Amino acid sequence: MTKIRTEHEGGAVTWAPSAELLERIRRQRRHTLELLTVSAVALVPWTVLLWFTLPSGYTVRQWRTAWVGFDVLLVLALATTSLLGWLGHRSVVLAASATATLLLCDAWFDVSLALGTPDVWLSALLAVAVELPLAIFLIRKILGMLSLAQWPPRTPLADGDENAVQGRPGASRGV
């Protein structure tokens, strides 16, 4: 069973996740956090290795394809975020996160790849006036939407904590 039904005085009925479901969610969260931690730690020596081994200059083939492809991806992300926002769909948070990330990447690569060329000024202007402000705006909106979301209790449920399992008001705060 994934939910437990609780009847309250006055006939109100609430549904809460079962203890098994909460345990499965905790286990998946722990595994995800372990994977992300190992990935972050492993990326450090890889980044140091790249710093010392990559050439400072490189002749690129398909430069136009790479940049046009990236901009098409950015257009799709912006359009998806816009459409989901207009529809009032909650997955707009995911699309906005991807869009903000792409905007930050676009600003970084535009400026860093233009360093040492006359194009750096236009790249920096676009980054400062368009890409970074839009990314920051989206991140602030995402954080605002996430603050409205309902999350499981921050403290782990103790054995025999029936109030928290059944979703009774105040149970997660120890009331």
C-alpha positions in Angstrom: 0.0 0.0 0.0 1.4 3.4 -0.8 -1.1 5.6 1.2 -2.8 5.4 4.5 -6.3 6.8 4.9 -7.0 8.7 8.1 -10.5 9.9 9.2 -10.6 12.9 11.5 -13.4 14.4 13.6 -16.0 16.1 11.5 -15.6 13.6 8.7 -12.4 15.0 7.2 -10.2 12.4 5.4 -6.5 12.7 4.8 -4.1 10.5 2.9 -0.5 10.1 3.8 2.3 8.0 2.3 2.9 4.6 3.9 6.0 3.9 6.0 7.2 1.6 3.2 6.9 4.4 0.6 8.7 6.9 2.8 11.5 4.4 3.4 11.9 3.8 -0.3 12.0 7.5 -1.0 14.7 8.0 1.7 16.7 5.1 0.2 16.5 6.5 -3.3 17.4 10.0 -2.0 20.4 8.6 -0.2 21.6 6.7 -3.3 21.1 9.8 -5.5 23.1 11.9 -3.1 25.9 9.3 -2.9 26.1 9.3 -6.7 26.2 13.1 -6.9 28.9 13.3 -4.2 31.1 10.7 -5.9 30.7 12.4 -9.2 31.6 15.8 -7.8 34.7 14.4 -6.1 35.8 12.5 -9.2 35.4 15.6 -11.4 38.1 17.5 -9.4 41.1 15.5 -10.5 39.7 15.2 -14.0 39.4 19.0 -14.2 43.0 19.4 -12.9 44.2 16.9 -15.5 42.4 18.8 -18.3 44.0 22.1 -17.1 47.5 20.7 -17.5 47.0 18.6 -20.7 44.6 20.4 -23.0 46.1 22.7 -25.6 45.4 26.4 -25.1 44.3 26.7 -28.8 42.5 24.2 -30.9 41.2 24.3 -34.5 37.6 23.4 -34.5 35.6 21.8 -37.3 31.8 22.2 -37.5 32.0 25.5 -35.4 28.8 26.8 -37.0 27.0 23.5 -36.5 27.9 23.5 -32.8 26.8 27.1 -32.1 23.6 26.9 -34.2 22.8 23.6 -32.6 23.3 25.1 -29.1 21.1 28.1 -30.0 18.4 25.9 -31.4 18.5 23.9 -28.1 18.2 27.2 -26.2 15.3 28.3 -28.3 13.5 25.0 -27.6 14.2 25.4 -23.9 12.9 28.9 -23.8 9.8 27.9 -25.8 9.1 24.9 -23.6 9.4 27.0 -20.5 7.1 29.6 -21.9 4.5 27.0 -23.0 4.5 25.1 -19.7 4.2 28.4 -17.9 1.2 29.5 -20.0 -0.4 26.1 -19.4 0.3 26.4 -15.6 2.0 23.0 -15.6 4.2 22.3 -12.6 7.0 20.9 -14.7 7.7 24.5 -15.8 10.2 24.3 -12.9 12.3 21.7 -14.7 12.1 23.5 -18.0 13.1 26.8 -16.4 16.0 25.1 -14.6 17.3 23.7 -17.9 16.8 27.1 -19.6 18.7 29.0 -16.9 21.5 26.4 -17.1 21.7 26.8 -20.9 21.7 30.6 -20.6 24.6 30.5 -18.1 26.5 28.1 -20.3 25.9 30.3 -23.3 27.2 33.4 -21.5 30.3 31.4 -20.3 31.2 30.0 -23.7 30.4 33.2 -25.6 32.8 35.2 -23.5 35.5 32.7 -22.8 35.8 31.6 -26.4 35.9 35.3 -27.6 38.7 36.2 -25.2 41.6 37.8 -27.1 39.4 38.8 -30.1 37.5 42.0 -30.8 34.2 40.0 -30.4 34.8 39.7 -26.6 33.1 43.1 -26.0 29.9 42.1 -27.8 29.9 38.7 -26.1 30.4 40.4 -22.7 27.7 42.9 -23.4 25.2 40.2 -24.3 26.2 38.1 -21.3 25.8 41.0 -18.9 22.7 42.6 -20.5 20.7 39.5 -21.6 21.8 36.0 -20.7 22.9 36.4 -17.1 19.9 38.6 -16.0 17.4 36.2 -17.7 19.1 33.2 -16.0 19.1 34.9 -12.6 15.4 35.9 -13.1 14.5 32.3 -13.9 16.5 31.0 -10.9 14.7 33.4 -8.6 11.3 32.3 -10.0 12.3 28.6 -9.6 13.3 29.2 -6.0 10.0 31.0 -5.4 8.0 28.1 -6.8 10.0 25.6 -4.9 9.4 27.5 -1.6 5.6 26.9 -2.2 6.0 23.2 -2.7 5.1 20.7 0.1 8.0 18.5 1.1 8.3 15.5 3.4 9.4 16.2 7.0 13.1 17.2 7.2 13.6 15.0 10.3 13.5 11.2 9.7 10.5 9.5 11.0 11.2 7.5 14.2 10.0 4.0 14.7 6.5 4.0 16.0 5.9 7.6 15.0 2.4 6.9 13.9 1.4 10.6 13.8 3.9 11.4 11.1 3.1 8.3 9.1 -0.6 9.0 9.1 0.0 12.7 8.2 -1.7 14.2 11.3 -1.2 17.9 11.6 1.8 18.9 13.5 3.3 15.4 13.6 6.5 16.3 11.8 7.1 19.2 14.2 6.7 17.0 17.2 3.4 18.8 18.2 
